[in-house]
Structure formats: structure tokens, C-alpha cells
Amino acid sequence: MISNNEMYYQRALLLSPGSKLLKENLAKLDRLEKKLQGA
């Protein structure tokens, strides 16, 4: 399941694909969600 935050970041990435900060935030969010799911 994709969270609202993840959808927001993906949409923002589409608008500004060169944004390194957004990519880092998305990676952090991805790790956090995996941790929460116990993966």
C-alpha cells in the first residue's frame, strides 16, 4: 500500500525530477515504511 506521503513525493519528483532532496526524502520514507511493516 502506498501512503499519501509517498504519492506526494512521487508527484513532486515528476514535477522536478532533478531534485536530489526529494529523492533522499523518498528513500528515507521508503526505509521508514519498510521498518514499520517489519520487512
HTML snippet that shows the backbone in 3Dmol.js (N, CA, C, O; Angstrom):
<script src="https://3Dmol.org/build/3Dmol-min.js"></script>
<div id="view" style="width:600px;height:400px;position:relative"></div>
<script>
const pdb = `
ATOM      1  N   MET A   1       0.831  -1.208   0.000  1.00  0.00           N
ATOM      2  CA  MET A   1       0.000   0.000   0.000  1.00  0.00           C
ATOM      3  C   MET A   1       0.865   1.258   0.000  1.00  0.00           C
ATOM      4  O   MET A   1       1.823   1.377   0.765  1.00  0.00           O
ATOM      5  N   ILE A   2       0.509   2.175  -0.862  1.00  0.00           N
ATOM      6  CA  ILE A   2       1.281   3.417  -0.970  1.00  0.00           C
ATOM      7  C   ILE A   2       0.630   4.492  -0.102  1.00  0.00           C
ATOM      8  O   ILE A   2      -0.570   4.746  -0.196  1.00  0.00           O
ATOM      9  N   SER A   3       1.445   5.113   0.741  1.00  0.00           N
ATOM     10  CA  SER A   3       0.930   6.144   1.633  1.00  0.00           C
ATOM     11  C   SER A   3       0.704   7.445   0.874  1.00  0.00           C
ATOM     12  O   SER A   3       1.203   7.623  -0.238  1.00  0.00           O
ATOM     13  N   ASN A   4      -0.053   8.352   1.485  1.00  0.00           N
ATOM     14  CA  ASN A   4      -0.279   9.662   0.875  1.00  0.00           C
ATOM     15  C   ASN A   4       1.023  10.414   0.709  1.00  0.00           C
ATOM     16  O   ASN A   4       1.227  11.101  -0.292  1.00  0.00           O
ATOM     17  N   ASN A   5       1.915  10.286   1.696  1.00  0.00           N
ATOM     18  CA  ASN A   5       3.210  10.950   1.609  1.00  0.00           C
ATOM     19  C   ASN A   5       3.985  10.471   0.404  1.00  0.00           C
ATOM     20  O   ASN A   5       4.584  11.270  -0.317  1.00  0.00           O
ATOM     21  N   GLU A   6       3.975   9.177   0.184  1.00  0.00           N
ATOM     22  CA  GLU A   6       4.727   8.613  -0.932  1.00  0.00           C
ATOM     23  C   GLU A   6       4.157   9.113  -2.253  1.00  0.00           C
ATOM     24  O   GLU A   6       4.903   9.446  -3.174  1.00  0.00           O
ATOM     25  N   MET A   7       2.832   9.164  -2.338  1.00  0.00           N
ATOM     26  CA  MET A   7       2.199   9.688  -3.553  1.00  0.00           C
ATOM     27  C   MET A   7       2.602  11.137  -3.772  1.00  0.00           C
ATOM     28  O   MET A   7       2.870  11.554  -4.899  1.00  0.00           O
ATOM     29  N   TYR A   8       2.642  11.903  -2.683  1.00  0.00           N
ATOM     30  CA  TYR A   8       3.031  13.307  -2.774  1.00  0.00           C
ATOM     31  C   TYR A   8       4.456  13.449  -3.289  1.00  0.00           C
ATOM     32  O   TYR A   8       4.729  14.260  -4.174  1.00  0.00           O
ATOM     33  N   TYR A   9       5.361  12.654  -2.729  1.00  0.00           N
ATOM     34  CA  TYR A   9       6.765  12.733  -3.141  1.00  0.00           C
ATOM     35  C   TYR A   9       6.941  12.303  -4.590  1.00  0.00           C
ATOM     36  O   TYR A   9       7.702  12.918  -5.336  1.00  0.00           O
ATOM     37  N   GLN A  10       6.237  11.247  -4.988  1.00  0.00           N
ATOM     38  CA  GLN A  10       6.349  10.777  -6.370  1.00  0.00           C
ATOM     39  C   GLN A  10       5.835  11.833  -7.335  1.00  0.00           C
ATOM     40  O   GLN A  10       6.420  12.043  -8.397  1.00  0.00           O
ATOM     41  N   ARG A  11       4.749  12.495  -6.974  1.00  0.00           N
ATOM     42  CA  ARG A  11       4.189  13.545  -7.829  1.00  0.00           C
ATOM     43  C   ARG A  11       5.164  14.712  -7.914  1.00  0.00           C
ATOM     44  O   ARG A  11       5.386  15.271  -8.988  1.00  0.00           O
ATOM     45  N   ALA A  12       5.742  15.072  -6.778  1.00  0.00           N
ATOM     46  CA  ALA A  12       6.707  16.172  -6.755  1.00  0.00           C
ATOM     47  C   ALA A  12       7.950  15.818  -7.566  1.00  0.00           C
ATOM     48  O   ALA A  12       8.533  16.676  -8.228  1.00  0.00           O
ATOM     49  N   LEU A  13       8.352  14.543  -7.511  1.00  0.00           N
ATOM     50  CA  LEU A  13       9.505  14.100  -8.301  1.00  0.00           C
ATOM     51  C   LEU A  13       9.219  14.229  -9.790  1.00  0.00           C
ATOM     52  O   LEU A  13      10.106  14.576 -10.570  1.00  0.00           O
ATOM     53  N   LEU A  14       7.987  13.951 -10.182  1.00  0.00           N
ATOM     54  CA  LEU A  14       7.617  14.086 -11.593  1.00  0.00           C
ATOM     55  C   LEU A  14       7.703  15.547 -12.022  1.00  0.00           C
ATOM     56  O   LEU A  14       8.081  15.852 -13.154  1.00  0.00           O
ATOM     57  N   LEU A  15       7.351  16.440 -11.113  1.00  0.00           N
ATOM     58  CA  LEU A  15       7.388  17.871 -11.421  1.00  0.00           C
ATOM     59  C   LEU A  15       8.814  18.401 -11.452  1.00  0.00           C
ATOM     60  O   LEU A  15       9.131  19.295 -12.235  1.00  0.00           O
ATOM     61  N   SER A  16       9.677  17.850 -10.598  1.00  0.00           N
ATOM     62  CA  SER A  16      11.075  18.300 -10.573  1.00  0.00           C
ATOM     63  C   SER A  16      11.999  17.099 -10.426  1.00  0.00           C
ATOM     64  O   SER A  16      12.511  16.840  -9.337  1.00  0.00           O
ATOM     65  N   PRO A  17      12.219  16.356 -11.523  1.00  0.00           N
ATOM     66  CA  PRO A  17      12.979  15.110 -11.466  1.00  0.00           C
ATOM     67  C   PRO A  17      14.429  15.296 -11.035  1.00  0.00           C
ATOM     68  O   PRO A  17      15.078  14.331 -10.631  1.00  0.00           O
ATOM     69  N   GLY A  18      14.946  16.515 -11.113  1.00  0.00           N
ATOM     70  CA  GLY A  18      16.334  16.755 -10.749  1.00  0.00           C
ATOM     71  C   GLY A  18      16.526  17.026  -9.266  1.00  0.00           C
ATOM     72  O   GLY A  18      17.647  17.272  -8.819  1.00  0.00           O
ATOM     73  N   SER A  19      15.438  16.983  -8.498  1.00  0.00           N
ATOM     74  CA  SER A  19      15.527  17.344  -7.085  1.00  0.00           C
ATOM     75  C   SER A  19      16.147  16.232  -6.250  1.00  0.00           C
ATOM     76  O   SER A  19      15.513  15.213  -5.975  1.00  0.00           O
ATOM     77  N   LYS A  20      17.393  16.447  -5.854  1.00  0.00           N
ATOM     78  CA  LYS A  20      18.110  15.453  -5.047  1.00  0.00           C
ATOM     79  C   LYS A  20      17.471  15.315  -3.661  1.00  0.00           C
ATOM     80  O   LYS A  20      17.372  14.212  -3.123  1.00  0.00           O
ATOM     81  N   LEU A  21      17.044  16.434  -3.096  1.00  0.00           N
ATOM     82  CA  LEU A  21      16.451  16.420  -1.758  1.00  0.00           C
ATOM     83  C   LEU A  21      15.189  15.552  -1.733  1.00  0.00           C
ATOM     84  O   LEU A  21      14.976  14.776  -0.802  1.00  0.00           O
ATOM     85  N   LEU A  22      14.362  15.695  -2.764  1.00  0.00           N
ATOM     86  CA  LEU A  22      13.145  14.894  -2.821  1.00  0.00           C
ATOM     87  C   LEU A  22      13.459  13.414  -2.919  1.00  0.00           C
ATOM     88  O   LEU A  22      12.785  12.589  -2.301  1.00  0.00           O
ATOM     89  N   LYS A  23      14.493  13.070  -3.704  1.00  0.00           N
ATOM     90  CA  LYS A  23      14.865  11.659  -3.838  1.00  0.00           C
ATOM     91  C   LYS A  23      15.333  11.109  -2.503  1.00  0.00           C
ATOM     92  O   LYS A  23      15.019   9.972  -2.151  1.00  0.00           O
ATOM     93  N   GLU A  24      16.090  11.919  -1.754  1.00  0.00           N
ATOM     94  CA  GLU A  24      16.566  11.482  -0.438  1.00  0.00           C
ATOM     95  C   GLU A  24      15.387  11.293   0.510  1.00  0.00           C
ATOM     96  O   GLU A  24      15.339  10.323   1.266  1.00  0.00           O
ATOM     97  N   ASN A  25      14.435  12.228   0.465  1.00  0.00           N
ATOM     98  CA  ASN A  25      13.257  12.113   1.324  1.00  0.00           C
ATOM     99  C   ASN A  25      12.451  10.868   0.983  1.00  0.00           C
ATOM    100  O   ASN A  25      11.951  10.178   1.871  1.00  0.00           O
ATOM    101  N   LEU A  26      12.330  10.588  -0.311  1.00  0.00           N
ATOM    102  CA  LEU A  26      11.581   9.411  -0.735  1.00  0.00           C
ATOM    103  C   LEU A  26      12.268   8.140  -0.257  1.00  0.00           C
ATOM    104  O   LEU A  26      11.606   7.189   0.159  1.00  0.00           O
ATOM    105  N   ALA A  27      13.597   8.124  -0.318  1.00  0.00           N
ATOM    106  CA  ALA A  27      14.361   6.964   0.144  1.00  0.00           C
ATOM    107  C   ALA A  27      14.189   6.771   1.651  1.00  0.00           C
ATOM    108  O   ALA A  27      14.036   5.646   2.127  1.00  0.00           O
ATOM    109  N   LYS A  28      14.215   7.882   2.399  1.00  0.00           N
ATOM    110  CA  LYS A  28      14.021   7.801   3.851  1.00  0.00           C
ATOM    111  C   LYS A  28      12.629   7.273   4.164  1.00  0.00           C
ATOM    112  O   LYS A  28      12.456   6.423   5.038  1.00  0.00           O
ATOM    113  N   LEU A  29      11.640   7.785   3.440  1.00  0.00           N
ATOM    114  CA  LEU A  29      10.257   7.376   3.646  1.00  0.00           C
ATOM    115  C   LEU A  29      10.100   5.893   3.351  1.00  0.00           C
ATOM    116  O   LEU A  29       9.399   5.175   4.063  1.00  0.00           O
ATOM    117  N   ASP A  30      10.768   5.442   2.281  1.00  0.00           N
ATOM    118  CA  ASP A  30      10.701   4.036   1.892  1.00  0.00           C
ATOM    119  C   ASP A  30      11.274   3.139   2.984  1.00  0.00           C
ATOM    120  O   ASP A  30      10.688   2.112   3.326  1.00  0.00           O
ATOM    121  N   ARG A  31      12.430   3.538   3.529  1.00  0.00           N
ATOM    122  CA  ARG A  31      13.050   2.754   4.605  1.00  0.00           C
ATOM    123  C   ARG A  31      12.165   2.745   5.847  1.00  0.00           C
ATOM    124  O   ARG A  31      12.015   1.714   6.503  1.00  0.00           O
ATOM    125  N   LEU A  32      11.584   3.892   6.162  1.00  0.00           N
ATOM    126  CA  LEU A  32      10.732   4.002   7.342  1.00  0.00           C
ATOM    127  C   LEU A  32       9.508   3.098   7.209  1.00  0.00           C
ATOM    128  O   LEU A  32       9.131   2.412   8.160  1.00  0.00           O
ATOM    129  N   GLU A  33       8.889   3.100   6.027  1.00  0.00           N
ATOM    130  CA  GLU A  33       7.704   2.268   5.832  1.00  0.00           C
ATOM    131  C   GLU A  33       8.053   0.789   5.905  1.00  0.00           C
ATOM    132  O   GLU A  33       7.280  -0.004   6.443  1.00  0.00           O
ATOM    133  N   LYS A  34       9.215   0.409   5.367  1.00  0.00           N
ATOM    134  CA  LYS A  34       9.647  -0.992   5.444  1.00  0.00           C
ATOM    135  C   LYS A  34       9.854  -1.391   6.903  1.00  0.00           C
ATOM    136  O   LYS A  34       9.508  -2.499   7.313  1.00  0.00           O
ATOM    137  N   LYS A  35      10.428  -0.463   7.683  1.00  0.00           N
ATOM    138  CA  LYS A  35      10.678  -0.730   9.097  1.00  0.00           C
ATOM    139  C   LYS A  35       9.339  -0.899   9.834  1.00  0.00           C
ATOM    140  O   LYS A  35       9.185  -1.796  10.664  1.00  0.00           O
ATOM    141  N   LEU A  36       8.385  -0.031   9.520  1.00  0.00           N
ATOM    142  CA  LEU A  36       7.081  -0.089  10.174  1.00  0.00           C
ATOM    143  C   LEU A  36       6.341  -1.376   9.825  1.00  0.00           C
ATOM    144  O   LEU A  36       5.601  -1.916  10.647  1.00  0.00           O
ATOM    145  N   GLN A  37       6.542  -1.863   8.605  1.00  0.00           N
ATOM    146  CA  GLN A  37       5.881  -3.088   8.170  1.00  0.00           C
ATOM    147  C   GLN A  37       6.618  -4.327   8.672  1.00  0.00           C
ATOM    148  O   GLN A  37       6.125  -5.446   8.538  1.00  0.00           O
ATOM    149  N   GLY A  38       7.796  -4.122   9.246  1.00  0.00           N
ATOM    150  CA  GLY A  38       8.575  -5.235   9.767  1.00  0.00           C
ATOM    151  C   GLY A  38       9.238  -6.057   8.676  1.00  0.00           C
ATOM    152  O   GLY A  38       9.546  -7.233   8.867  1.00  0.00           O
ATOM    153  N   ALA A  39       9.454  -5.426   7.529  1.00  0.00           N
ATOM    154  CA  ALA A  39      10.065  -6.140   6.396  1.00  0.00           C
ATOM    155  C   ALA A  39      11.570  -6.247   6.575  1.00  0.00           C
ATOM    156  O   ALA A  39      12.255  -6.815   5.724  1.00  0.00           O
TER     157      ALA A  39
END
`;
const viewer = $3Dmol.createViewer("view");
viewer.addModel(pdb, "pdb");
viewer.setStyle({}, {cartoon: {color: "spectrum"}});
viewer.zoomTo();
viewer.render();
</script>
